[in-house]
Amino acid sequence: MHIAIIGAGLAGLSCARLLRQHGHRVVVFEREEEAGGRVATHQTELGGFDYGAQYFTADSGLFRREVRQWQEAGWVLPWEGRLVTLEDGHARPAGRSGGTTRPRMVGVPGMAALAGELAGGIDLRTGQTVVRIEKYGEKWLLGIQSETVAIEATAGPYDAVVVALPPEEALPLLEPVPGLAEETGQAHTAPCWSLMVGFPRSLELPYDGAWVSNGGRLRWLARDSSKPGRRPGEHWIGHASAEWSSEHLGDEPERVREKMLRAFHEVTRSAVRPVYAKVVRWRHAQATSTLNTDCLWDSQAGIGVCGDWFAAGLDEGGRLENAWLSGHALAVRIG
């Protein structure tokens, strides 16, 4: 079959790789200029910043086997960072893993490198936003918008279409299949503002990552340069809480940057001034309600949906493992 996949995050890439192994002809459309979604690294003169997904773990046997292959290929390595919980500026050990006994894995030399490896060999068309799906006989056409082309283009026809997007972005595209749209509408995500900040010297903090309790604005901090394969230096990531990010979703980035920098200094009790600071807004960063299945597939229509907002047999959603398992499961269903 000729299959279009909308979204080149981990779910879309997972689905595309297995479909290609099954002998299908696959095209992946991605609105950003690079694949990966939240598996992202921002490159600067100071080095890279993993401003999206910080690390991942593997709980299911299927995903553990996949991750072992990635590790053997040199795509990922374990991150043995010192992790704590911060409360009112005081750090206490977070345990082996802050809730998981599995190793924390990271892409090398950045999280985006993993997405790049997974996208290898795939017909990936970046900078193209799919704005509609419409029936064309027994097949499907896609309406495509691109900054480089003034008018909307059409791609297809395709025998099947996979929508690998957050539920809020998937809904408008699923209008031709009301049943899938109704189920997709039951899942929801929350936003997150991400802070990237570099310092001229060490902050001399006794931890590499921290879950922030009672932090108000911030919920997570990480010394990005403590991860394997990174450039030396004092590079930190800060993630705002879902509540604060929702409240300030429409704020100007400059204002958010100043507020998050202030919160970073308050939480870490550091007075060192940064030499680099930038914020990025993730509108759909974390699944807040998931669907208790692994994916959606309408075999008669030839439309499927996957993403990290499917439970996929795990206790919670929103993880990289959810995304990979969901994309893999959909490819299995398509056959």
QUIPEUR-V96203 format. One record per pair of residues at least 24 apart in sequence whose ideal C-beta (glycine too) atoms are under 7 Angstrom apart, sorted by the first residue. I is the first residue (numbers start at 1). J is the second residue. Records with the same first field share a line. If there is no record, write none. Layout:
I=J / J
This chain:
1=159 / 160
2=158 / 159
3=158 / 159 / 160 / 162
4=29 / 142 / 155 / 156 / 158 / 161
5=162 / 164
6=130 / 161 / 162 / 163 / 164 / 165 / 173
7=163 / 164 / 165
8=35 / 36 / 119 / 124
9=36 / 37 / 38 / 164 / 323
10=37 / 39 / 320 / 323 / 324 / 327
11=164 / 306 / 307 / 308 / 323 / 326 / 327
12=162 / 164 / 327
13=115 / 118 / 119 / 327
14=323 / 324 / 327 / 328
15=162 / 164 / 306 / 327 / 328 / 330 / 331
16=122
17=118
18=328 / 331
19=331 / 334
20=122
22=331 / 335
26=122 / 123
27=123 / 125
28=122 / 123 / 124 / 125
29=125 / 128 / 130
30=124 / 125 / 126
31=128 / 129
32=126
33=126 / 127
34=112 / 126
35=115 / 116 / 119 / 124
36=112 / 115
38=282 / 285
39=107 / 111 / 112 / 114 / 115 / 320
40=111 / 112
41=110 / 111 / 112
42=196
44=276
46=198 / 233 / 235 / 276
47=225 / 230 / 231 / 233 / 235
48=109 / 110 / 230
49=196 / 224 / 235 / 237
50=110 / 111 / 224 / 237
51=194 / 196 / 237 / 280
52=111 / 194 / 282
53=111 / 320
54=222 / 237
55=79 / 104 / 105 / 106
56=105 / 319 / 320 / 321
57=100 / 102 / 104 / 105 / 321
58=102 / 321
59=102 / 314 / 321
60=313 / 314 / 321 / 325
62=325
63=321 / 324 / 325
66=324
67=105
74=108
75=107 / 108 / 113 / 114 / 117
76=105 / 106 / 107 / 108 / 114
77=106 / 108 / 228 / 229
78=103 / 104 / 105
79=104 / 106 / 227 / 228
81=208 / 209 / 226
82=207 / 208
83=207 / 208 / 209 / 210
84=207 / 210
85=210 / 211 / 213
86=210 / 212 / 213 / 267
87=213 / 214
88=214
89=267 / 269
91=206 / 207 / 210
94=211
98=211
106=227 / 228
108=228 / 229
109=229 / 230
130=173
132=173
133=161 / 173 / 176
134=176
135=176
140=302
159=302
160=302 / 334
161=302 / 303
162=304 / 306 / 330
163=305
164=306 / 307 / 327
165=307
166=284 / 307 / 309
167=309
168=284
169=284
170=305
177=298 / 301 / 303
179=298
180=296 / 298 / 303 / 305
183=291 / 296
184=305
186=291
187=287 / 289 / 290 / 291 / 309
188=288 / 289
189=284 / 285 / 286 / 287 / 288 / 309
190=242 / 246 / 285 / 286 / 288
191=242 / 245 / 246 / 249 / 281 / 282 / 283 / 284 / 285
192=239 / 240 / 242 / 245 / 282 / 285 / 286
193=240 / 245 / 248 / 256 / 260 / 279 / 281
194=237 / 239 / 279 / 280 / 282
195=237 / 238 / 257 / 260 / 264 / 279
196=237 / 278
197=236 / 238 / 261 / 264 / 274 / 276 / 277
198=233 / 234 / 235 / 274 / 275 / 276
199=234 / 272 / 274 / 275
200=275
201=234 / 272
202=234
203=234 / 268 / 270 / 272
205=268
212=267
215=263 / 267
216=244 / 263
217=241 / 244 / 259 / 260 / 263
218=263 / 264 / 267
221=267
238=264
242=286
253=279
286=318
287=317 / 318
290=317
294=325 / 326 / 329
295=326 / 329 / 330 / 333
297=330 / 333 / 334
304=330 / 334
306=330
